[in-house]
Amino acid sequence: MRPDDDADWRSPRRRPGSAPRVIVIGAGVAGLSTGCYAQMSGLRTRVFEKHVLPGGCCTAWSREGYLFDYCIEWLIGTAPGNDANQIWRELGALDGKTITNFDLFNKVTDADGRSVTFYNDPDRLEAHLTAISPLDARLIHSFCRDLRRFIRIELYPFLTAPALRTVGERAAMLRTVLPAFRLFWRTAATPIHRFADRFQDPLLRKAFRNIFFQDPEGFPLLPYLFNMASAYHGNAGFPQGGSLGLARSVEERYTGLGGAVTYRARTEKVLVENDRAVGIRLRDGRRYYAEHVVAACDGHTTVYDLLGGRYTGPRIDKLYTELLERPGTLFPAVVSAFVGIHGSLPAGEAHSTTHLLPAEDAGALPGALQNSLVVQLRSRYADGFAPPGKSVVHCTYFSDYAYWTDLRRSDRKAYRAQKQKVADFVRSFLERLWPGAADRVDLVDVASPATNRRYTGNHAGSILAWKAFSDADDVAADLVGKDRMRLPGLSGFSMAGQWVGMGGLIRAASTGRFATQYLCEELGVAFQAYESSGAEPWHAGKLGRLPQLDRWSSREGTGT
């Protein structure tokens, strides 16, 4: 950025004849999306990010030549011909990239070695499940019948903000929804645990709860069927370059549109004059001004720290004073253990397996919330995650945020010891799975929920914020559809991201589109969006220089 450009942002008054300025707080997917769409629509934007990388939770880091990809397990919108894919094309997220698709969503294995494979093809899935438990054939058939119905429906309402949808857009959505209304209603009203409990086979009862790797508790059937149907169409694949690759591609699209990102710039306050946001103050005291401010960062931090809790209303109060700490409202925090291994991974293994653990094993995992461990063979997802001749395995489990953050705050030595305990458990567990694996382990790197909180600012270390289908779901939907992503009593300000649009990368990206559409309507500016023309093949050099989250290096590190 040229010095004169910086001076323009430091001035409370915009240059005569220039386009309105928009400051975006946070260079996650939602913040970069906001910047992209605002630039496309002729506005001037600048993104401020406290970290040294874009992406927020959609990130990765390096250790000794390995790339540890933290976020994407599947990405809605990887196949052409739907609205979700259109958003990614507009943001340049998939430019020049190959997509990896798997024929199964997840595999679940119990402590006795019995396993269930959740194939995306309903015919193959029905035959497999029926072979496991013929007595459950009728219930298996009903699930696979519904999956076939979802496969015939493609509904991705991510292009137009709810309050701005035209009559034609609403009619088109109704034409899709009405024929399948009973299917949507029934599967949305049937909790997965209630459905799973109807199986006679005990493994199926547990396995169906863990289609999404671990049991999110409280989900109905609908999201499982929707995502498996998307995977069947190749619309829930894994993009080359992974999580940080996606963030870097959107960042490249944003800067190519004329936007600028300022890193190592932590916002301390939103500047307000006469109940209008006019800019931000960074931690180092620098002030930057704009005609509009968009906060695409943690919701609680935005409302109560950046704005001092002065602009709330019934919906904000319900979310942040009633629901925020209620069990089951936030998506659980996660412990991640990345394992670098010499040599290749066992042939024939599923790319993702949930291992149901006996109580003794589960008790050995610090802060574990469930008796399971997810093992993903990340080297199967894309090239470039490990040095030549080596592989990466990613092990995760839902964990208690308070356990980790309290421990880190009170006793750093004990905190590091518990992370080492995770590393030791994972190493011994992989040895049991694949005899001889322990001797091939190059390093183990552990990230706790406290790590997530420190690097992203997400409340309680939650990667996906409000849990879908929880009591927060309808309230957050009203923030987008009724409040237009604004706070009561405050003009010149919007919120974007998963704290208003719910979790998932496509939802985060769509909130940037929605926030810009609402802003354009307010300013009387035509909203514009067009596809990126980037066609250069993706290569690892586009990731740029990567941080190492730990402060020290050893053969078995445990991150921060």
C-alpha positions as CSV (number, residue, x, y, z in Angstrom):
1,M,0.0,0.0,0.0
2,R,1.4,3.4,-1.0
3,P,1.9,6.0,1.8
4,D,-0.8,8.3,0.4
5,D,-3.3,5.4,0.4
6,D,-2.5,4.8,4.1
7,A,-3.0,8.5,4.8
8,D,-6.4,8.3,3.2
9,W,-7.4,5.6,5.7
10,R,-6.0,7.6,8.6
11,S,-8.2,10.6,7.8
12,P,-11.7,10.9,9.3
13,R,-12.8,12.4,6.0
14,R,-12.8,10.5,2.8
15,R,-11.3,12.1,-0.3
16,P,-13.8,14.1,-2.3
17,G,-15.2,12.1,-5.2
18,S,-13.8,8.8,-4.0
19,A,-15.8,5.7,-3.3
20,P,-16.9,4.9,0.3
21,R,-14.4,3.2,2.5
22,V,-15.1,-0.1,4.2
23,I,-12.9,-1.5,7.0
24,V,-13.2,-5.3,7.6
25,I,-12.0,-6.7,10.9
26,G,-10.6,-10.2,10.4
27,A,-9.1,-11.9,7.4
28,G,-10.9,-15.2,7.8
29,V,-13.0,-16.5,4.9
30,A,-15.9,-14.3,5.8
31,G,-13.8,-11.1,6.1
32,L,-12.0,-11.8,2.8
33,S,-15.3,-12.6,1.1
34,T,-16.7,-9.3,2.3
35,G,-13.7,-7.5,0.9
36,C,-13.9,-9.3,-2.4
37,Y,-17.6,-8.5,-3.0
38,A,-17.2,-4.9,-1.8
39,Q,-14.3,-4.4,-4.2
40,M,-16.3,-6.0,-7.0
41,S,-19.1,-3.5,-6.2
42,G,-16.8,-0.5,-6.5
43,L,-16.2,0.2,-2.8
44,R,-12.8,0.6,-1.3
45,T,-11.9,-1.8,1.4
46,R,-9.1,-2.7,3.8
47,V,-8.9,-5.8,6.0
48,F,-7.1,-5.8,9.4
49,E,-6.0,-9.1,10.8
50,K,-4.3,-9.8,14.1
51,H,-2.5,-13.0,12.8
52,V,0.2,-13.3,10.2
53,L,-1.9,-15.4,7.9
54,P,-5.4,-15.3,6.3
55,G,-8.1,-17.8,7.0
56,G,-8.8,-17.7,10.7
57,C,-9.6,-21.3,11.6
58,C,-9.2,-22.2,7.9
59,T,-5.5,-22.5,8.3
60,A,-2.4,-24.7,8.4
61,W,1.1,-24.6,9.9
62,S,4.4,-26.2,9.2
63,R,6.8,-28.4,11.2
64,E,10.0,-29.8,9.8
65,G,8.8,-29.9,6.3
66,Y,5.3,-31.2,7.1
67,L,2.1,-29.1,6.5
68,F,-0.5,-29.6,9.2
69,D,-3.9,-28.8,7.6
70,Y,-6.3,-27.8,10.4
71,C,-9.7,-27.1,9.1
72,I,-11.3,-28.6,5.9
73,E,-12.6,-32.2,6.1
74,W,-15.0,-31.7,3.2
75,L,-16.0,-28.5,1.4
76,I,-19.5,-27.9,0.1
77,G,-19.4,-26.5,-3.4
78,T,-16.6,-28.3,-5.1
79,A,-18.7,-29.5,-8.1
80,P,-19.9,-27.1,-10.8
81,G,-23.5,-26.2,-11.4
82,N,-24.7,-25.0,-8.0
83,D,-24.8,-21.8,-6.1
84,A,-22.2,-22.8,-3.5
85,N,-19.7,-23.5,-6.3
86,Q,-20.6,-20.2,-7.9
87,I,-19.5,-18.4,-4.7
88,W,-16.2,-20.2,-4.6
89,R,-15.7,-19.3,-8.3
90,E,-16.4,-15.7,-7.6
91,L,-13.9,-15.7,-4.8
92,G,-11.2,-17.6,-6.7
93,A,-11.1,-20.2,-4.0
94,L,-10.8,-23.1,-6.4
95,D,-8.7,-21.5,-9.1
96,G,-6.4,-23.9,-10.8
97,K,-7.0,-26.6,-8.3
98,T,-7.8,-30.3,-8.5
99,I,-10.5,-31.8,-6.1
100,T,-10.2,-35.1,-4.2
101,N,-13.4,-37.0,-3.8
102,F,-13.9,-40.1,-1.7
103,D,-16.5,-42.8,-2.2
104,L,-17.2,-42.9,1.5
105,F,-18.0,-40.3,4.1
106,N,-16.5,-42.0,7.1
107,K,-15.8,-45.4,8.6
108,V,-16.6,-46.3,12.2
109,T,-14.8,-49.1,14.0
110,D,-15.5,-50.4,17.5
111,A,-13.1,-51.8,20.1
112,D,-13.7,-55.4,18.9
113,G,-12.7,-54.6,15.3
114,R,-16.2,-54.5,13.8
115,S,-16.7,-51.7,11.4
116,V,-19.3,-49.7,9.4
117,T,-18.4,-47.9,6.2
118,F,-20.7,-45.0,5.3
119,Y,-20.6,-45.1,1.5
120,N,-22.0,-42.1,-0.3
121,D,-23.7,-44.4,-2.9
122,P,-27.0,-45.4,-1.3
123,D,-27.1,-48.8,-3.2
124,R,-23.7,-49.7,-2.0
125,L,-24.4,-48.4,1.5
126,E,-27.7,-50.4,1.8
127,A,-26.0,-53.6,0.8
128,H,-23.2,-53.1,3.2
129,L,-25.4,-52.2,6.2
130,T,-27.8,-55.0,5.5
131,A,-24.9,-57.5,5.4
132,I,-23.9,-56.2,8.9
133,S,-27.4,-56.5,10.4
134,P,-30.1,-58.2,8.4
135,L,-32.5,-57.7,11.3
136,D,-32.3,-54.0,10.7
137,A,-33.0,-54.2,6.9
138,R,-36.2,-52.2,7.1
139,L,-34.7,-49.3,9.0
140,I,-31.6,-49.4,6.8
141,H,-33.8,-49.2,3.7
142,S,-35.6,-46.2,5.0
143,F,-32.3,-44.3,5.6
144,C,-31.0,-45.2,2.1
145,R,-34.3,-44.3,0.5
146,D,-34.1,-40.8,2.0
147,L,-30.5,-40.5,0.8
148,R,-31.7,-41.3,-2.7
149,R,-34.3,-38.6,-2.4
150,F,-31.7,-36.0,-1.2
151,I,-29.5,-37.0,-4.1
152,R,-32.2,-35.8,-6.5
153,I,-32.4,-32.4,-4.7
154,E,-29.8,-29.7,-5.0
155,L,-30.6,-26.7,-2.7
156,Y,-27.8,-24.3,-1.9
157,P,-29.4,-20.9,-1.0
158,F,-26.2,-18.9,-0.7
159,L,-26.4,-16.2,-3.4
160,T,-28.9,-13.6,-2.1
161,A,-29.4,-12.3,1.4
162,P,-32.8,-13.5,2.8
163,A,-34.3,-10.0,3.1
164,L,-33.3,-9.1,-0.5
165,R,-34.6,-12.1,-2.4
166,T,-36.8,-11.2,-5.3
167,V,-40.2,-12.7,-5.9
168,G,-38.7,-14.8,-8.6
169,E,-35.9,-16.1,-6.4
170,R,-38.4,-17.0,-3.7
171,A,-40.6,-18.8,-6.2
172,A,-37.7,-20.8,-7.5
173,M,-36.8,-21.9,-4.0
174,L,-40.4,-22.9,-3.4
175,R,-40.4,-25.0,-6.5
176,T,-37.5,-26.9,-5.1
177,V,-38.6,-27.1,-1.5
178,L,-42.4,-27.8,-1.8
179,P,-42.1,-31.2,-3.5
180,A,-39.7,-32.3,-0.8
181,F,-41.3,-30.4,2.1
182,R,-42.4,-33.6,3.9
183,L,-38.9,-35.1,3.5
184,F,-37.2,-31.9,4.8
185,W,-39.7,-31.6,7.7
186,R,-39.5,-35.2,8.8
187,T,-35.7,-35.5,8.6
188,A,-35.2,-32.1,10.3
189,A,-37.6,-33.3,13.1
190,T,-35.9,-36.7,13.7
191,P,-32.9,-36.5,16.0
192,I,-30.1,-38.8,14.8
193,H,-29.7,-40.4,18.3
194,R,-33.4,-41.3,18.3
195,F,-33.2,-42.8,14.8
196,A,-30.0,-44.6,15.7
197,D,-31.5,-46.1,18.9
198,R,-34.0,-48.0,16.8
199,F,-31.3,-50.3,15.3
200,Q,-31.0,-53.7,16.9
201,D,-27.3,-54.0,16.2
202,P,-25.3,-52.1,18.9
203,L,-22.6,-51.1,16.4
204,L,-25.1,-49.5,14.1
205,R,-26.6,-47.6,17.1
206,K,-23.2,-46.1,17.8
207,A,-22.0,-45.8,14.2
208,F,-24.9,-43.6,12.9
209,R,-24.1,-41.1,15.6
210,N,-20.6,-40.7,14.3
211,I,-21.1,-40.3,10.5
212,F,-19.7,-36.8,11.0
213,F,-16.6,-38.3,12.7
214,Q,-17.8,-37.6,16.2
215,D,-21.3,-37.2,17.6
216,P,-22.2,-33.4,17.5
217,E,-25.2,-34.3,19.8
218,G,-28.5,-32.7,18.9
219,F,-28.3,-33.0,15.1
220,P,-31.3,-34.4,13.2
221,L,-31.1,-36.7,10.2
222,L,-31.2,-33.9,7.7
223,P,-27.6,-32.7,7.7
224,Y,-26.3,-36.2,7.4
225,L,-28.4,-36.9,4.4
226,F,-27.7,-33.5,2.8
227,N,-23.9,-33.8,3.1
228,M,-23.7,-37.5,2.0
229,A,-25.8,-36.5,-1.0
230,S,-23.5,-33.7,-1.7
231,A,-20.5,-36.0,-1.5
232,Y,-22.3,-38.4,-3.9
233,H,-22.3,-35.6,-6.5
234,G,-18.7,-34.7,-5.9
235,N,-19.9,-31.5,-4.3
236,A,-18.2,-32.1,-0.9
237,G,-14.7,-32.8,-1.9
238,F,-11.3,-31.6,-0.7
239,P,-9.5,-28.9,-2.7
240,Q,-5.9,-29.0,-3.6
241,G,-3.9,-26.9,-1.2
242,G,-6.3,-27.6,1.7
243,S,-7.4,-25.0,4.2
244,L,-4.7,-22.5,4.0
245,G,-4.6,-22.9,0.2
246,L,-8.2,-21.9,0.1
247,A,-7.6,-18.9,2.3
248,R,-4.6,-17.9,0.2
249,S,-6.6,-18.2,-3.0
250,V,-9.3,-15.9,-1.7
251,E,-6.7,-13.5,-0.4
252,E,-5.1,-13.4,-3.9
253,R,-8.5,-12.7,-5.4
254,Y,-9.1,-9.9,-2.9
255,T,-5.8,-8.2,-3.5
256,G,-6.1,-8.7,-7.3
257,L,-9.4,-6.7,-7.0
258,G,-7.5,-3.8,-5.4
259,G,-8.0,-4.7,-1.7
260,A,-5.3,-4.6,1.0
261,V,-4.7,-6.8,4.1
262,T,-2.8,-5.4,7.1
263,Y,-1.4,-8.3,9.2
264,R,-0.3,-8.2,12.8
265,A,-3.0,-5.5,13.4
266,R,-5.2,-6.4,16.3
267,T,-8.3,-4.2,16.6
268,E,-8.9,-3.0,20.1
269,K,-12.0,-0.8,19.6
270,V,-14.5,0.2,17.0
271,L,-14.6,4.0,17.0
272,V,-18.2,5.3,17.3
273,E,-19.5,8.9,17.0
274,N,-23.1,9.7,17.5
275,D,-24.1,6.0,17.4
276,R,-22.3,5.5,14.1
277,A,-19.2,3.4,13.5
278,V,-16.5,5.6,11.9
279,G,-13.4,3.5,12.2
280,I,-11.2,1.3,14.4
281,R,-8.3,1.7,16.9
282,L,-5.6,-0.9,16.9
283,R,-3.8,-2.1,20.0
284,D,-0.8,0.0,19.2
285,G,-3.0,3.1,19.2
286,R,-3.2,3.7,15.4
287,R,-6.6,4.8,14.2
288,Y,-8.2,4.1,10.8
289,Y,-11.4,5.5,9.4
290,A,-14.1,4.4,7.1
291,E,-17.7,5.0,6.2
292,H,-18.6,1.5,7.2
293,V,-17.0,-1.2,9.4
294,V,-17.6,-4.9,9.1
295,A,-16.6,-7.2,12.0
296,A,-15.9,-10.6,10.7
297,C,-14.4,-12.0,13.9
298,D,-15.6,-13.6,17.1
299,G,-19.1,-12.4,18.0
300,H,-18.7,-12.0,21.7
301,T,-15.4,-10.1,21.3
302,T,-17.2,-7.8,18.7
303,V,-20.2,-7.0,20.9
304,Y,-18.6,-6.7,24.3
305,D,-15.0,-5.8,23.7
306,L,-14.8,-3.9,20.5
307,L,-18.1,-2.1,21.2
308,G,-18.2,-2.2,25.0
309,G,-21.6,-4.0,25.1
310,R,-23.4,-0.7,24.2
311,Y,-25.3,-2.0,21.2
312,T,-27.4,-5.0,22.0
313,G,-31.0,-6.1,21.7
314,P,-33.3,-9.0,22.4
315,R,-31.6,-11.3,19.8
316,I,-28.0,-10.4,20.8
317,D,-28.9,-10.7,24.5
318,K,-30.4,-14.1,24.0
319,L,-27.4,-15.4,22.1
320,Y,-24.7,-13.9,24.3
321,T,-26.2,-13.8,27.8
322,E,-28.6,-16.7,27.7
323,L,-27.3,-19.2,25.2
324,L,-23.5,-18.7,24.9
325,E,-22.6,-20.8,28.0
326,R,-25.6,-23.2,27.8
327,P,-24.3,-26.7,27.1
328,G,-24.9,-27.9,23.6
329,T,-25.2,-24.4,22.0
330,L,-21.7,-24.1,20.7
331,F,-20.0,-26.6,18.5
332,P,-17.5,-28.5,20.7
333,A,-13.8,-27.6,20.8
334,V,-11.3,-30.1,19.4
335,V,-7.9,-31.4,20.2
336,S,-5.8,-32.1,17.1
337,A,-2.7,-34.3,17.0
338,F,-0.8,-34.3,13.8
339,V,1.6,-37.2,13.2
340,G,4.5,-37.1,10.7
341,I,5.4,-40.7,9.7
342,H,8.3,-42.1,7.6
343,G,7.0,-44.1,4.7
344,S,3.6,-44.6,3.3
345,L,0.3,-45.3,5.1
346,P,-1.3,-48.7,5.0
347,A,-3.0,-49.5,1.7
348,G,-6.7,-50.2,1.8
349,E,-7.4,-48.0,4.9
350,A,-10.3,-45.6,4.8
351,H,-9.2,-41.9,4.5
352,S,-11.2,-41.2,7.7
353,T,-12.1,-43.6,10.6
354,T,-13.8,-43.0,13.9
355,H,-12.5,-45.4,16.5
356,L,-14.9,-46.1,19.3
357,L,-12.7,-46.5,22.4
358,P,-13.1,-48.6,25.5
359,A,-13.5,-46.5,28.7
360,E,-9.9,-47.1,29.7
361,D,-8.6,-45.6,26.5
362,A,-11.0,-42.7,26.5
363,G,-10.0,-41.9,30.0
364,A,-6.4,-41.6,28.9
365,L,-7.2,-38.7,26.6
366,P,-7.1,-35.4,28.5
367,G,-10.3,-33.5,28.5
368,A,-12.1,-35.9,26.2
369,L,-15.9,-35.4,25.9
370,Q,-16.7,-38.7,24.0
371,N,-15.2,-42.2,23.9
372,S,-13.8,-41.9,20.4
373,L,-10.8,-40.9,18.4
374,V,-10.9,-39.8,14.7
375,V,-7.9,-40.9,12.6
376,Q,-7.6,-39.3,9.1
377,L,-4.9,-40.1,6.6
378,R,-4.3,-36.6,5.4
379,S,-1.7,-37.6,2.9
380,R,-4.6,-39.2,0.9
381,Y,-6.5,-35.9,0.8
382,A,-3.9,-33.9,-1.3
383,D,-0.3,-33.9,-2.2
384,G,2.2,-31.6,-0.5
385,F,1.3,-32.3,3.2
386,A,4.4,-34.3,3.9
387,P,8.0,-34.3,2.6
388,P,8.9,-36.9,-0.1
389,G,8.7,-40.5,1.4
390,K,6.7,-39.4,4.4
391,S,3.0,-39.1,5.4
392,V,0.7,-37.2,7.7
393,V,-2.0,-38.5,10.0
394,H,-4.5,-36.2,11.8
395,C,-6.1,-37.5,15.0
396,T,-8.8,-35.5,16.7
397,Y,-11.3,-35.7,19.5
398,F,-13.9,-33.4,21.0
399,S,-12.6,-31.8,24.2
400,D,-13.5,-29.5,27.0
401,Y,-12.3,-26.0,26.4
402,A,-12.3,-25.0,30.1
403,Y,-10.1,-28.0,31.0
404,W,-7.3,-26.8,28.7
405,T,-7.6,-23.0,29.1
406,D,-7.7,-23.3,32.9
407,L,-4.7,-25.6,32.9
408,R,-2.7,-23.4,30.6
409,R,-3.5,-20.3,32.7
410,S,-2.7,-21.9,36.1
411,D,0.2,-24.3,35.3
412,R,2.1,-24.2,32.0
413,K,4.2,-27.2,32.9
414,A,1.2,-29.3,33.6
415,Y,-0.4,-28.0,30.4
416,R,2.5,-29.1,28.3
417,A,2.6,-32.5,30.1
418,Q,-1.0,-33.1,29.2
419,K,-0.3,-32.3,25.5
420,Q,2.6,-34.7,25.7
421,K,0.2,-37.3,27.1
422,V,-2.0,-36.8,24.0
423,A,1.1,-37.3,21.8
424,D,2.1,-40.4,23.7
425,F,-1.4,-41.9,23.4
426,V,-1.7,-41.2,19.7
427,R,1.6,-42.8,19.0
428,S,0.8,-45.9,21.0
429,F,-2.7,-46.1,19.4
430,L,-1.3,-46.0,15.9
431,E,1.1,-48.7,16.9
432,R,-1.8,-50.9,17.8
433,L,-3.5,-50.1,14.5
434,W,-0.4,-50.6,12.4
435,P,2.3,-52.6,14.1
436,G,5.7,-51.0,13.6
437,A,4.2,-47.5,13.1
438,A,5.6,-46.2,16.4
439,D,9.2,-46.7,15.1
440,R,8.3,-44.7,12.0
441,V,6.9,-41.7,13.8
442,D,8.9,-38.6,13.0
443,L,7.0,-36.1,15.2
444,V,3.7,-35.4,16.9
445,D,2.3,-31.9,17.1
446,V,-0.7,-31.2,19.3
447,A,-3.0,-28.2,19.2
448,S,-5.5,-27.8,22.1
449,P,-8.7,-25.7,22.2
450,A,-6.6,-23.1,24.0
451,T,-4.4,-23.0,21.0
452,N,-7.4,-22.3,18.8
453,R,-8.6,-19.5,21.1
454,R,-5.2,-17.8,21.1
455,Y,-4.6,-17.8,17.4
456,T,-8.2,-17.1,16.1
457,G,-10.0,-15.5,19.1
458,N,-12.9,-17.9,18.7
459,H,-15.0,-18.0,21.9
460,A,-14.4,-21.3,23.9
461,G,-12.1,-22.4,21.1
462,S,-15.1,-23.4,19.0
463,I,-14.2,-23.9,15.3
464,L,-17.8,-23.8,14.0
465,A,-19.3,-21.3,16.5
466,W,-23.1,-21.8,17.1
467,K,-24.2,-25.4,16.7
468,A,-26.7,-25.9,13.8
469,F,-30.1,-27.0,15.0
470,S,-29.5,-25.7,18.5
471,D,-31.6,-23.0,20.2
472,A,-29.2,-20.5,18.7
473,D,-30.0,-21.5,15.1
474,D,-33.2,-19.5,14.6
475,V,-31.9,-16.5,16.5
476,A,-28.8,-16.3,14.3
477,A,-31.0,-16.7,11.2
478,D,-33.0,-13.7,12.3
479,L,-29.8,-11.7,12.7
480,V,-29.2,-12.2,9.0
481,G,-32.7,-12.1,7.6
482,K,-34.4,-9.6,9.9
483,D,-31.7,-7.5,11.5
484,R,-29.7,-7.5,8.2
485,M,-26.5,-8.3,10.1
486,R,-26.6,-5.0,12.0
487,L,-26.7,-4.2,15.7
488,P,-29.6,-2.3,17.3
489,G,-28.9,1.5,17.6
490,L,-25.6,1.4,15.6
491,S,-25.3,2.6,12.0
492,G,-22.3,2.2,9.8
493,F,-21.6,-1.3,11.1
494,S,-22.2,-4.9,10.1
495,M,-21.2,-8.3,11.4
496,A,-20.3,-11.2,9.1
497,G,-19.0,-14.8,9.7
498,Q,-20.1,-17.9,11.5
499,W,-21.3,-16.0,14.6
500,V,-24.1,-14.6,12.5
501,G,-24.4,-17.1,9.6
502,M,-23.6,-20.3,11.5
503,G,-20.7,-22.6,11.0
504,G,-19.2,-24.0,7.8
505,L,-17.0,-22.4,5.2
506,I,-19.6,-21.9,2.6
507,R,-21.8,-20.2,5.1
508,A,-19.0,-18.0,6.2
509,A,-18.3,-17.0,2.6
510,S,-22.0,-16.3,1.9
511,T,-22.2,-13.9,4.9
512,G,-19.6,-11.8,3.2
513,R,-21.8,-11.7,0.1
514,F,-24.9,-10.9,2.2
515,A,-23.2,-8.2,4.2
516,T,-22.1,-6.5,1.0
517,Q,-25.5,-6.8,-0.6
518,Y,-27.1,-5.1,2.4
519,L,-24.5,-2.4,2.4
520,C,-24.9,-1.8,-1.4
521,E,-28.6,-1.4,-1.0
522,E,-28.1,1.1,1.8
523,L,-25.5,3.2,-0.2
524,G,-27.5,3.0,-3.4
525,V,-24.7,1.2,-5.1
526,A,-25.3,-1.7,-7.5
527,F,-24.1,-5.0,-6.0
528,Q,-21.8,-6.8,-8.5
529,A,-20.3,-10.3,-8.5
530,Y,-18.4,-12.0,-11.2
531,E,-16.2,-15.1,-11.5
532,S,-12.5,-15.0,-11.1
533,S,-10.5,-15.6,-14.3
534,G,-7.6,-17.2,-12.5
535,A,-6.4,-20.3,-14.3
536,E,-2.8,-20.8,-13.2
537,P,-2.4,-24.3,-11.8
538,W,-2.1,-24.3,-8.0
539,H,1.3,-25.0,-6.5
540,A,2.6,-25.1,-2.9
541,G,4.5,-21.9,-3.4
542,K,1.2,-20.0,-3.2
543,L,1.0,-20.9,0.5
544,G,3.8,-18.4,1.2
545,R,5.9,-18.6,4.4
546,L,4.2,-20.6,7.1
547,P,4.4,-20.1,10.8
548,Q,5.4,-22.8,13.3
549,L,3.0,-22.6,16.2
550,D,5.4,-24.0,18.7
551,R,8.3,-22.0,20.3
552,W,10.6,-24.9,20.4
553,S,11.4,-28.0,18.3
554,S,12.1,-31.5,19.3
555,R,11.5,-35.0,17.8
556,E,8.1,-35.0,19.5
557,G,6.7,-31.5,19.8
558,T,3.4,-30.5,21.4
559,G,2.6,-27.1,19.8
560,T,1.3,-24.3,22.0
